């Protein structure tokens, strides 16, 4: 008898959830999706906080192995589900991917993701400053992509998956991609 499929706790408008959904698809990992209603505060209820004390999506439960945080989940999925091509083992390749995973948790969140939060959820951020951060990051990405077409090497990696979702949704935050 095979193990139950992985359980993926997500919210459909979350770019962090989207990056995990994308990786699950790319690796063809069977899973069951559980939508967490962020608007009702379901992520702050005790049963969800037992999965992720930070009260954030996404979270996965892989038959008792619970992993929270989208970039941590991406790494776990690659290590667990034969995704070595997405996460280089060599020091240079691994460092290049980690650099962009850090950017996905920093400048990407402060720029394109924050701009989308303003538009979609009415977040009280400084729109001009948020869009300026978004365009600064997109300019760096454009320069890096010009060399190989990928963020961290000559083939797609977790770096590309982690950054893709909020860049793809940038127009939803009034972040035009026309210059890139």
N, C-alpha and C positions, 0 to 999 in steps of 0.2 A: 504494500500500500504506500502510495506517495504522500509526501508531506502536504499540508494545506498550503494554498498559495499565500504569498506575502500579502499583508494588509497595508494599504497605503492611505493614510489620513491626509486629506488635502482640502483646498478651497479653490473652486474653479477660476476665480479672478486673481489668484496668487501666482506671480511669476516664479516664486521659489518652488511652489508646487508644480508649476509647468515644467521647470527644468528636470525635476524628478520623474514626472510623467514621460517626458521625452526620453530620458535614459532608460526607463523601464521598457519603453517601446523599442529603442535601439538594441537593447540586449535581449529582447523578446522574453521578458520575465513575466510569468503568469502572476497575476495579482488581483486582489479585490479592492475596489476603491470605496472609502468611507468619506463622504463629504462632511466636513466640520463647518457648521454655520457660524462664521466669525461675526456676522452682524447681530446675532442673538447672544454672543458671548460664550458660545459652547466651548471655546478653547480655554476658558478660565474656570470651567467646572472641574470639580475634584477628579472625576474619572479621566478627563483629558490631561489634567496636570500630573496625574500618575504616569502618563506616557512622556510628557515633556514639561518639566517644571517651569520653563519659560513661557508656556502657554502659547506656542506658535506652531503653525503648520509650515512645512510638512513634517510628518513622522511616518516611519515604517515600523511594522512589527513582523519580522521574518521568523515565524515559529518560535517566539519567545526572545529573539534578539531585537531589542527596540533601539532604533537610531533616530535621533532628531537632528535638525539643521540640514538644509538642502545640500550644502557642499560636502558635509560628512556623509550624507546618504549617497551622494554620487560616488565617493571614494569606496564606500562599503559595497555598493552594487557592482562596481568594476572588479573589486577583489573577490567578491563572493560568486559572481555570475559570469566568469570567463570574459571579462572586459579589459584584459591586459592592453589591448591596442589603444584603449582610451586613456590609459594612465601609465605612462612610460616608467620603467624600472630604473633606467640609468639616471645618474645624478643630475645631469644637465637637463634632460627632458622632464624629470620629476620637478625640478626647481622651476622650470618655465611654466609648467601647469600650475604649480602652487602659487606662483606670482599672480596668475590670472584668477585663481580661486580667491585669493585675497582681494583682488580688484572687484570681483563679483560680490564680495561681502562688504566692500567699502565704497569706492567711487561709483560703482554701478547702482548701489542702493541709494547713495546720496544724490545721484543725478537722475538718470532715466526712471528708476523705480519711484523715487520721491515725486517726480513730475507727474507720473501716472497716478500716484496716491491723491494728488491735488485734484486732478480731473475726475477720476472715478469715484473717490470717496470723500472729496471735499477737505482733505487734510490741510491744516493751517500753515503751510510752508511758504517761504518767500519764493514766489514763482520765478522772477528773473534770476535769482541766485541759483535756484535749482536747475533751470535750463542752461545757465552758464556752465555749471558743473557737468551736466549731461553732455554738452557740446565739447568740453575739454576732454572728457573721456573718449567720446566718439572720434575725435581727431587723433588721439593716441592709437586707438584701435585701427583706424584707417591706415595709419603709417605702418603699423605692425602687420596688418593683413596684406599690404602691398607686396611684401617680400615673398610670402609663400601661399597666401590665401587662407592661412590658419593662424590662430593666435600663438600657438606654442609648438611650432615645428612644421614639418612638411605634410602632415596628415591631421585629420580632426582628432581632438582630444577632449577631455573633460573641460578644459579651458573654454573651448568653443560652446559646449553645451551649457555651461554655467553662465556664460555671458549672453548667449543667444536670446533667451526669453525676454529680458527687459529691453534689449535692443529691438527685437521684433515688435514689441509693444510700445516703443517710444512714441510713435505717432498718436497713440491713445493718451499720452501725457503732453500733447502739443509739442513734442520734440521731433521736428522734421528731420528726416534722413536724406533729404534731397542733396545735401552737400557731400554725402559719403557714398 
